Amino acid sequence: MNPNDNLERETRPARGQPPLSMRTDMPQGLGGWLVLLQINMYYSLLLFSDYFFRGLLPIYSSETWHSLTYPDGAYYNPHAKRLFMLETLSTAVMLGLLVVALVLLYRKKSAFPWIMICYFVLTVLFDLGTSMVFDRFLTYEDLGGAERDQYTKTGLVIQRLTFCVVWTAYLLRSKRVKNTFVN
């Protein structure tokens, strides 16, 4: 009797049972911890949309844009034009990724975990970049009275980094994720 025979039999399902990849007793579906992820996705979609439409787009009104980007403007900064355009572009990318991720989530596509991981990594990178750029190029007066802490919170970056690491680990290691996103 070969000792490896027992190992081979143990990895195969018993007769009459479906293969391990098709077993129904394995966690699958959009329940469990994925509910929290969905809640976060909708919350983030609301926050990014609000910031994009009520925070960034008004900057492009002729009065505000002139005061920020022209030398005779009240809040002129030579870097403002590029900074706000970059901020607008990065926010639009994040909104787009969230919408794509939501579509992939409900269609249970195998690309969903990877899109979410990209979203998490980009969130941290954009937070770091925004913090560094605003710290380097803008003064409190340039922000038009906005709270400076809004752009330079180290705690927020650490919080987002932790969030990114935890959810990335979940998306890569979870049996529910592996069994749900197979299309």
N, C-alpha and C positions, 0 to 999 in steps of 0.2 A: 504494500500500500504506500503510495506516494503522499508525503505530508502536504504537498501543494494542492492536492485534489480537494481537500476540505476548504482551502482558501478560495478556490475557484467556485465551488458550489455556494459559498456564503455570499459572494458578490452578485450572483444571479438570483432573480426572483424565483420563488417556488413555482412549481407547475400550476398553470391556471391563473397566475397573477400577471397583471400587465407589467411591461418593462419599467424599471425605476423611473425613467424620464416621463412616463405617462401615468404614474400612480396618482390617485386622487387624494390620498391621505397626506400628501406633502402640502405645505402652505402655498397658496397661490391666490391671485386676485388682488384687488386694490384695497384690501383691508389691512389690518395690523398697523404697523408703523407708517405704512404708505399714506394712511389717512392724515397723519401729522404733516407729512411732506406736501400733500395736496393743499392742506390749509395754509401752509407757508407759501406755496406757489401762488395761491389766489391773493393772499395778503400782500406779497411782494408785487404782484401785478397791479394791485390797487395803489400801492405806494409809488411805484415807478411811474404809473400813469398820472397820478396826481402831481408828482414832481415835474414830469415832462410837460404837462399841459398848463399847470398853474405856476410852476417855478421857472422853467426854462424858456418856453415859447414867448412869454411876455417880455423877456429880455430883447427879443428881436423886433419889438415895436420901434418905430422910428425914433421916438424921444429917448427911450432907454438906451437903444443901440448907439445913438449919437453921443449920449453923455458918457458912455463907457469906452467907445472906440475912436472918437475924434479928439484931437489935441485941445480943442476949446471946450470939451465936455466937462461937466462938473466932477465926474468920477473917472476921468481918463486914465487908462493904463495901457501902455503899448502892447501888452501881452493879452489883454482882455478878449480881443476878437478870436484869437486862436484857442484860448482856454475855454471860452464858452461854446465854441463850435465843437471842440473835442468832448466837452461834457455832454453836449446835446447828442452827438454821435454815439458816445458810450452808453448813454441812457436808452437811446433807440435800439442799440444792439441788445441790451439786456431785456428790453420789452419784447423784441423779436424772438430771442431765445426762449423766454417764458411761454410765449404763445405756441411756438413750435413744440416745446416740451409738453405742454398741456395736450396738444393734439396727439403726440406720440404716446403719452400716458394712457389716454382713453382708447387708443387703437391697440394698445399693448405691444408696441413695436420694440424690437431689441435695441434700437438706437437710443431709447429713452434714458437709460442710466448714463450713457456717455454724454448725451446732451446736457443732462443735469450736472454731471461732474464738470463739464466745460463752463456751465453757468456759475457754479460755485467758485471755481478757480478765477473766472473773470470778475466776479463780484469782489473777491479779495484784492485782485490786482487793480481794479478800478478804484476801490477805496484807498488803497495805498497810493496810487498815482494821484488821485484827486487831493488827498491830504498833502502829499509832497509838493504838488504843483501850486496849490493855493497858498501853502506856507511860504513857498519860494518867491512867487511872483505877485501876490496880492497882499495889500494891507487891509486893515479893518475898514478904512474909509472906502477902499475899492469895492468892498462887499455891500455897500449901500446901507449900512446899519445892520446887516445880518449878524447873527451870533457867530463869532469867530470859532467857537468850539464846535460848531456844526461841521466845519471843514477839517478840524485838526484833532479829533478825538482818537487817541491811541487805543483806548478801551474798546471802541467800536470795531476797530480793525482786528484786535485780538479776539473779540467776540465772533466776528465773521469768520476768522481763520479757524477757530475751534468748531464752529458750525459746519464749515466746509470739510474739515477733517472727519468729523463724526458721520455726516451724511455720505461722504464719499466712501468711507469704510463700509457703511451699511449697504450702499448700492452695489459695491463690489463683492460683498461676502454673504448677503442675505439669500437664503433659499427661496423665500417668497419672491424676491426680485428675479432670481434665475428662473423660477417656474412660471412667472407671470409674463415676462417680456420675452417671448420666444418667436414672435412673427417677424 
